Amino acid sequence: MTAIPNSDLVERVRKLLDKAERTANAHEADAFSRKAAELIARHRIDPDRLADLDERGDLAVREIELGRGAYVRARLALLLAIANAHDVRVVFEARPTGTVALAAGFRADLDMVELLYSSLHQQAAAQMAGIRRGTGAATQRFRRSFLFGYAARLGEMLAESSRSAERHAHADGSADAAAERAVAVRSRDKRLDDFAAASFGRVRTARAPSAAQPGAYAAGRSAAAKADVGRVRLAARQGIGRGRS
């Protein structure tokens, strides 16, 4: 297996997501989207890439805006679901202009996390914009819980893609190759953890978000299962308004 240059990987993933967007067939969109997720997962455990990281892999911290208002923690949950599946460490901080997530990782992984988060958040926002309840406050609560459920299911799906990539890697290689890859992964993780600890400094545990509504949470999970990774990116974005706005 030969490592894919990161610029080529990004382009291949973008093309798969574009194909998923253009088809009206949900099964085709699902197939393209899952292929994109598995391509990323395989790339991350590629032996040549792991060796490359040991030699010159560059680490960075990237800021991702989460905005303000009722959906910030749910957006963070979505970002964390994606980041956890791609070996990116995330903390967040509140600023006068809004909440910002700080993501630490290898640049190639950060590129993938940003790409997927942008696509998935836009898809979720498009679905949430169509949700209406009896009052503005009720609509907001439902949408927020919907996004938490959406994030949880997508996290599970991305983890499934990672496990599938691991199974393929084990099937395609020898026991010695698998052992070497495991050592390289541990080395990568330690480098990342050390870098994140130094970059973030003192981090305190945030207060848990308020509980999600079960029905809305389940609806979000269902939407994620149908939509899959990056299925829809609309040309004209709809923002998530409050209530009936």
The 8 nearest C-alpha neighbors of each residue, nearest first, counted from 0:
[[1, 2, 45, 46, 47, 171, 3, 168],
 [2, 0, 47, 3, 45, 46, 48, 42],
 [1, 3, 47, 48, 45, 4, 0, 42],
 [2, 4, 8, 5, 1, 7, 42, 48],
 [5, 3, 7, 6, 8, 2, 9, 48],
 [4, 6, 8, 7, 107, 3, 9, 10],
 [5, 7, 9, 8, 4, 10, 3, 107],
 [8, 6, 10, 4, 5, 9, 11, 3],
 [7, 9, 5, 11, 10, 6, 3, 12],
 [10, 8, 12, 6, 7, 11, 13, 5],
 [9, 11, 13, 7, 8, 12, 14, 6],
 [12, 10, 8, 14, 13, 9, 7, 15],
 [11, 13, 15, 9, 35, 14, 10, 8],
 [12, 14, 10, 16, 11, 15, 17, 9],
 [15, 13, 17, 11, 12, 16, 18, 10],
 [14, 16, 18, 12, 17, 13, 31, 35],
 [15, 17, 19, 13, 18, 14, 229, 32],
 [16, 18, 14, 20, 19, 15, 13, 21],
 [19, 17, 15, 21, 20, 16, 14, 22],
 [18, 20, 28, 16, 230, 17, 31, 21],
 [21, 19, 231, 17, 18, 230, 22, 16],
 [22, 20, 18, 19, 17, 23, 28, 231],
 [23, 21, 24, 19, 20, 28, 18, 27],
 [22, 24, 25, 21, 28, 20, 27, 19],
 [25, 23, 27, 22, 26, 28, 29, 19],
 [24, 26, 28, 27, 29, 23, 225, 226],
 [27, 25, 29, 28, 24, 30, 225, 31],
 [28, 26, 30, 29, 24, 25, 31, 22],
 [29, 27, 19, 25, 31, 26, 30, 230],
 [28, 30, 26, 32, 27, 31, 227, 25],
 [31, 29, 27, 33, 28, 32, 34, 26],
 [32, 30, 34, 28, 19, 15, 33, 29],
 [31, 33, 228, 35, 29, 34, 30, 28],
 [32, 34, 36, 30, 35, 31, 29, 37],
 [33, 35, 37, 31, 32, 36, 38, 30],
 [34, 36, 32, 38, 12, 33, 37, 15],
 [37, 35, 33, 39, 34, 38, 160, 40],
 [36, 38, 40, 160, 34, 39, 35, 41],
 [39, 37, 35, 41, 40, 36, 34, 42],
 [38, 40, 42, 36, 37, 41, 43, 35],
 [39, 41, 37, 161, 43, 42, 38, 164],
 [42, 40, 164, 38, 43, 39, 44, 37],
 [43, 41, 39, 45, 40, 44, 38, 2],
 [42, 44, 40, 41, 45, 39, 48, 49],
 [45, 43, 41, 42, 46, 49, 40, 48],
 [44, 46, 42, 48, 47, 43, 41, 2],
 [47, 45, 49, 48, 44, 50, 180, 2],
 [48, 46, 50, 2, 49, 45, 51, 1],
 [47, 49, 51, 45, 50, 46, 2, 52],
 [50, 48, 46, 52, 51, 47, 183, 45],
 [51, 49, 53, 47, 48, 52, 46, 54],
 [50, 52, 48, 54, 49, 53, 55, 47],
 [56, 53, 51, 49, 54, 55, 50, 48],
 [54, 52, 50, 51, 55, 56, 49, 187],
 [53, 55, 51, 52, 56, 50, 49, 57],
 [56, 54, 52, 53, 51, 57, 50, 58],
 [52, 55, 57, 51, 53, 54, 58, 105],
 [58, 56, 105, 55, 106, 59, 52, 104],
 [57, 59, 105, 104, 106, 56, 60, 103],
 [58, 60, 103, 104, 106, 105, 61, 57],
 [61, 59, 103, 102, 101, 104, 62, 58],
 [60, 62, 102, 101, 59, 103, 63, 109],
 [63, 61, 101, 100, 102, 99, 64, 60],
 [64, 62, 100, 99, 65, 101, 61, 102],
 [63, 65, 99, 66, 100, 98, 62, 97],
 [66, 64, 98, 99, 71, 63, 74, 100],
 [67, 65, 97, 98, 64, 71, 68, 99],
 [68, 66, 97, 71, 98, 65, 69, 70],
 [67, 69, 70, 71, 66, 97, 72, 98],
 [68, 70, 71, 143, 67, 139, 72, 140],
 [71, 69, 73, 143, 72, 68, 74, 67],
 [70, 72, 74, 73, 65, 69, 67, 68],
 [73, 71, 75, 74, 70, 76, 208, 69],
 [72, 74, 76, 147, 70, 75, 71, 146],
 [75, 73, 77, 71, 76, 72, 70, 78],
 [74, 76, 72, 78, 73, 77, 79, 71],
 [77, 75, 73, 79, 74, 78, 150, 80],
 [78, 76, 150, 74, 80, 75, 79, 73],
 [77, 79, 75, 81, 80, 76, 82, 116],
 [78, 80, 82, 76, 81, 77, 83, 75],
 [81, 79, 154, 77, 78, 83, 82, 76],
 [80, 82, 78, 79, 84, 83, 112, 154],
 [81, 83, 87, 79, 85, 84, 80, 112],
 [84, 82, 85, 80, 86, 81, 79, 87],
 [83, 85, 82, 81, 158, 86, 157, 80],
 [84, 86, 82, 83, 87, 108, 81, 112],
 [87, 85, 83, 84, 82, 88, 104, 108],
 [86, 88, 104, 82, 85, 103, 83, 102],
 [89, 87, 103, 102, 104, 86, 82, 195],
 [90, 88, 102, 101, 103, 87, 100, 91],
 [91, 89, 101, 100, 102, 88, 92, 199],
 [92, 90, 100, 99, 101, 89, 98, 93],
 [91, 93, 99, 98, 94, 100, 90, 101],
 [92, 94, 98, 97, 99, 95, 91, 96],
 [93, 95, 97, 96, 98, 92, 99, 67],
 [94, 96, 97, 93, 98, 67, 92, 99],
 [95, 97, 94, 98, 66, 67, 93, 99],
 [98, 96, 66, 67, 94, 95, 93, 99],
 [97, 99, 93, 65, 66, 94, 92, 67],
 [98, 100, 64, 65, 92, 91, 63, 93],
 [101, 99, 91, 63, 62, 90, 102, 64],
 [100, 102, 62, 90, 89, 91, 61, 60],
 [101, 103, 89, 61, 60, 88, 100, 62],
 [104, 102, 60, 88, 87, 59, 195, 89],
 [103, 105, 87, 58, 59, 109, 106, 191],
 [104, 106, 58, 108, 107, 57, 109, 59],
 [105, 107, 109, 108, 58, 110, 104, 59],
 [106, 108, 110, 109, 105, 5, 111, 104],
 [109, 107, 111, 110, 105, 106, 85, 112],
 [108, 110, 106, 112, 111, 107, 104, 113],
 [111, 109, 107, 113, 108, 112, 114, 106],
 [110, 112, 114, 108, 109, 113, 115, 107],
 [111, 113, 109, 115, 114, 110, 116, 82],
 [114, 112, 116, 110, 111, 115, 117, 109],
 [113, 115, 111, 117, 112, 116, 110, 118],
 [114, 116, 118, 112, 117, 113, 119, 111],
 [117, 115, 113, 119, 118, 114, 120, 112],
 [116, 118, 120, 114, 115, 119, 113, 121],
 [119, 117, 115, 229, 121, 116, 120, 232],
 [120, 118, 122, 116, 229, 121, 117, 115],
 [119, 121, 123, 122, 117, 118, 116, 124],
 [120, 122, 124, 118, 119, 123, 117, 125],
 [121, 123, 119, 125, 120, 231, 124, 232],
 [122, 124, 120, 126, 125, 121, 127, 119],
 [125, 123, 127, 121, 126, 122, 239, 128],
 [126, 124, 122, 128, 123, 127, 237, 121],
 [125, 127, 123, 124, 128, 129, 122, 130],
 [128, 126, 124, 130, 129, 125, 142, 123],
 [127, 129, 239, 125, 126, 130, 124, 237],
 [128, 130, 127, 126, 131, 125, 124, 239],
 [129, 131, 127, 128, 132, 138, 142, 126],
 [132, 130, 138, 129, 243, 242, 133, 128],
 [131, 133, 138, 134, 137, 130, 135, 242],
 [134, 132, 137, 131, 135, 138, 136, 242],
 [135, 133, 137, 136, 132, 138, 242, 243],
 [242, 134, 136, 138, 137, 243, 241, 139],
 [135, 137, 139, 138, 134, 242, 140, 241],
 [138, 136, 140, 134, 139, 135, 132, 141],
 [139, 137, 132, 242, 135, 141, 131, 136],
 [138, 140, 136, 142, 137, 141, 242, 241],
 [139, 141, 137, 143, 138, 142, 136, 144],
 [140, 142, 138, 144, 215, 143, 139, 145],
 [143, 141, 145, 139, 144, 140, 127, 138],
 [142, 144, 140, 146, 145, 141, 70, 139],
 [145, 143, 211, 216, 147, 141, 215, 146],
 [144, 146, 219, 216, 215, 142, 148, 143],
 [147, 145, 149, 143, 148, 144, 73, 219],
 [146, 148, 144, 150, 73, 149, 145, 151],
 [149, 147, 216, 219, 220, 151, 145, 146],
 [148, 150, 219, 220, 146, 223, 147, 152],
 [149, 151, 77, 147, 153, 148, 152, 76],
 [150, 152, 148, 154, 153, 149, 147, 155],
 [153, 151, 155, 220, 154, 149, 150, 223],
 [154, 152, 156, 150, 155, 151, 223, 157],
 [153, 155, 80, 151, 157, 152, 156, 150],
 [154, 156, 158, 152, 153, 157, 159, 151],
 [157, 155, 153, 159, 158, 154, 152, 160],
 [156, 158, 160, 154, 159, 155, 84, 153],
 [157, 159, 161, 155, 156, 160, 84, 154],
 [158, 160, 156, 162, 157, 161, 163, 155],
 [161, 159, 163, 157, 37, 158, 162, 164],
 [162, 160, 158, 164, 40, 163, 159, 165],
 [161, 163, 165, 159, 164, 160, 166, 158],
 [162, 164, 160, 166, 161, 165, 159, 167],
 [165, 163, 161, 41, 167, 162, 166, 40],
 [164, 166, 162, 168, 163, 167, 169, 161],
 [167, 165, 163, 169, 168, 164, 170, 162],
 [168, 166, 170, 164, 165, 169, 171, 163],
 [167, 169, 165, 171, 166, 170, 164, 172],
 [170, 168, 166, 172, 167, 171, 165, 177],
 [169, 171, 167, 168, 172, 166, 173, 165],
 [172, 170, 168, 169, 167, 173, 166, 0],
 [173, 171, 169, 170, 176, 168, 177, 174],
 [172, 174, 176, 175, 177, 169, 171, 170],
 [173, 175, 177, 176, 178, 172, 169, 179],
 [176, 174, 178, 173, 177, 179, 172, 180],
 [175, 177, 179, 173, 178, 174, 172, 180],
 [176, 178, 174, 180, 175, 179, 181, 169],
 [177, 179, 175, 181, 180, 176, 174, 182],
 [180, 178, 176, 182, 181, 177, 175, 183],
 [179, 181, 183, 177, 178, 182, 184, 176],
 [182, 180, 184, 178, 179, 183, 177, 185],
 [181, 183, 179, 185, 180, 184, 186, 178],
 [184, 182, 186, 180, 181, 185, 187, 49],
 [185, 183, 187, 181, 186, 182, 180, 188],
 [186, 184, 188, 182, 187, 183, 189, 181],
 [187, 185, 183, 189, 184, 188, 182, 190],
 [188, 186, 184, 190, 185, 189, 183, 191],
 [187, 189, 191, 185, 186, 190, 192, 184],
 [190, 188, 192, 186, 191, 187, 193, 185],
 [191, 189, 187, 193, 188, 192, 194, 186],
 [190, 192, 188, 194, 189, 193, 195, 187],
 [191, 193, 189, 195, 194, 190, 188, 196],
 [194, 192, 196, 190, 191, 195, 189, 197],
 [193, 195, 191, 197, 192, 196, 198, 190],
 [194, 196, 198, 192, 197, 193, 103, 199],
 [197, 195, 193, 199, 194, 198, 200, 192],
 [196, 198, 194, 195, 200, 199, 193, 192],
 [199, 197, 195, 196, 200, 194, 60, 103],
 [200, 198, 196, 197, 195, 201, 202, 90],
 [199, 201, 197, 198, 196, 202, 195, 203],
 [200, 202, 199, 203, 196, 197, 198, 204],
 [203, 201, 200, 204, 199, 90, 196, 205],
 [204, 202, 205, 201, 90, 206, 200, 91],
 [203, 205, 206, 202, 207, 90, 201, 91],
 [206, 204, 207, 203, 208, 91, 202, 90],
 [205, 207, 208, 204, 209, 203, 72, 210],
 [206, 208, 205, 209, 210, 204, 72, 211],
 [209, 207, 206, 210, 72, 211, 205, 73],
 [208, 210, 207, 211, 206, 72, 212, 144],
 [211, 209, 208, 212, 144, 207, 213, 147],
 [212, 210, 144, 213, 216, 209, 147, 143],
 [211, 213, 215, 144, 214, 216, 210, 141],
 [214, 212, 216, 215, 217, 211, 144, 218],
 [215, 213, 217, 216, 212, 218, 145, 141],
 [214, 216, 145, 218, 144, 217, 141, 212],
 [217, 215, 148, 145, 144, 213, 219, 218],
 [218, 216, 220, 214, 219, 215, 148, 213],
 [219, 217, 215, 221, 216, 220, 145, 222],
 [218, 220, 149, 145, 148, 222, 216, 217],
 [221, 219, 149, 148, 217, 152, 223, 218],
 [220, 222, 218, 224, 219, 223, 217, 225],
 [223, 221, 219, 225, 220, 224, 226, 218],
 [224, 222, 226, 220, 149, 225, 221, 227],
 [223, 225, 221, 222, 226, 227, 220, 152],
 [226, 224, 222, 223, 227, 221, 25, 29],
 [225, 227, 223, 230, 224, 222, 228, 29],
 [228, 226, 223, 224, 29, 230, 225, 32],
 [227, 229, 32, 230, 33, 119, 226, 36],
 [230, 228, 118, 119, 231, 16, 32, 227],
 [229, 231, 19, 20, 226, 228, 28, 227],
 [232, 230, 20, 122, 229, 233, 19, 118],
 [231, 233, 122, 118, 121, 20, 234, 230],
 [234, 232, 235, 236, 231, 122, 121, 125],
 [233, 235, 236, 232, 231, 237, 20, 121],
 [236, 234, 233, 237, 232, 125, 238, 121],
 [237, 235, 233, 234, 238, 125, 121, 124],
 [238, 236, 125, 128, 239, 235, 124, 121],
 [237, 239, 240, 236, 124, 128, 125, 121],
 [240, 238, 128, 124, 127, 237, 241, 125],
 [239, 241, 244, 238, 242, 128, 243, 139],
 [242, 240, 244, 139, 135, 243, 239, 138],
 [135, 241, 243, 138, 244, 139, 136, 134],
 [244, 242, 135, 241, 131, 134, 240, 138],
 [243, 240, 242, 241, 135, 239, 128, 131]]
